[in-house]
Amino acid sequence: MAFDKLRKFIYRRINIYMHREMKVPLTVGYDQIRIYPTAVGFLYLGICLLLFILGINYQNNLIIIICCLMLSVIPYIILDTYKNIRSVVLEPVETDNFFAGQSVRFRLHVTCDRPRFAIKTEPMNEDGIGEFKDTVNSGDDIGIIFHPQKRGWLHSGAFVITTTYPFGIICSHIVVDFHQKCLIYPRPVTGKYQLSENASSTGSMLARSSTVRGLDELSGLRPYREGEPPSLIAWKQVAMNRGLMSKDFTATVDDNLYLDFNTISGNTEERISVMTYAVLQLSSSNQVFGIKIGQEILKPDHGEEHRIKALTLLALWGNSEAGTMP
């Protein structure tokens, strides 16, 4: 445990190069690899030193020869450990957006000319969880996992990639930071919500969560668009082998409906969680709605793009990085 803390301290203090802009994809070179003994390696060197002292003290040539043989293999181990990570090509993989409470895995795509062994990834961020793979082939992914509990941007931080192959006494490591991030949407929580006729918090209440408006009259069929809810699919057309078609409805009610932050009870995060639940429910029904939260107003609309805009607004509202859109 103490050795791990010392190692992370060294990572933060010595590896200044990790903050520089890195090329994508990145080919690991000699200037990025750091080599040092592991805890077992220090023990191995200690044993060699002890044997050397015993051999000199008792003038025993056999003990000295054993010590020299043990030391002679270290250069070969260093070279093998170095080769196990050198020339690996790393490329960041785009990460989807998730909801708070879900597991998020930031990934690096690996390209190499031969299999690499005993590859371990660790996050510089203490909230992350590392991974260990016995064998990494070209085309595989390595990554770190987070379990975010708060909404907003989640940054991966630096990846610490290490290998102790083949004998575990010498470690080669690199630190890479591609500045990966993903947006964490608020955790949806079931609750009561209402739609206001206008963006004012004093507007008249027209609908509760169970009400679906704007889908009263069927106007025809249109090609299916990816991401649309199953309830809009014309299943009869599918049964007749006519492909995926979606029902097209004509709105017959006022489309000036807003989901208002001020009409929901609870503290700030509880209200946002309920609004997230409402956005998911209304979007699944293809409901036309807008959002008013603080001074931010999202105009009424529907569809997958509108759902993402609404969730993004809720995720970033009140956040210092709110001006940065995904």
Protein Blocks (a to p, Z undefined) as FASTA:
>chain_A
ZZmmmmmmmmmmmmmmlmpccdddddddfklpccdddfklmmmmmmmmmmmmmmmmnopa
klmmmmmmmmmmmmmmmmmmmmmmgopacdddddddddehiacddddddddfbdcehiac
ddfblkbccdddfbacehiacddddddfbecjddebjaddddfbfnlpaccdddddehia
cddddddddddddddfblbfkbccfbdfklcghilbccbdcdddehiafklpcfklmmno
nojaddddddfbdfkbccdfklpgcdfklmmmmmmmmmmmmmmnopacdddehjbccddd
edjklmmmmmmmmmmgopaklmpcZZ
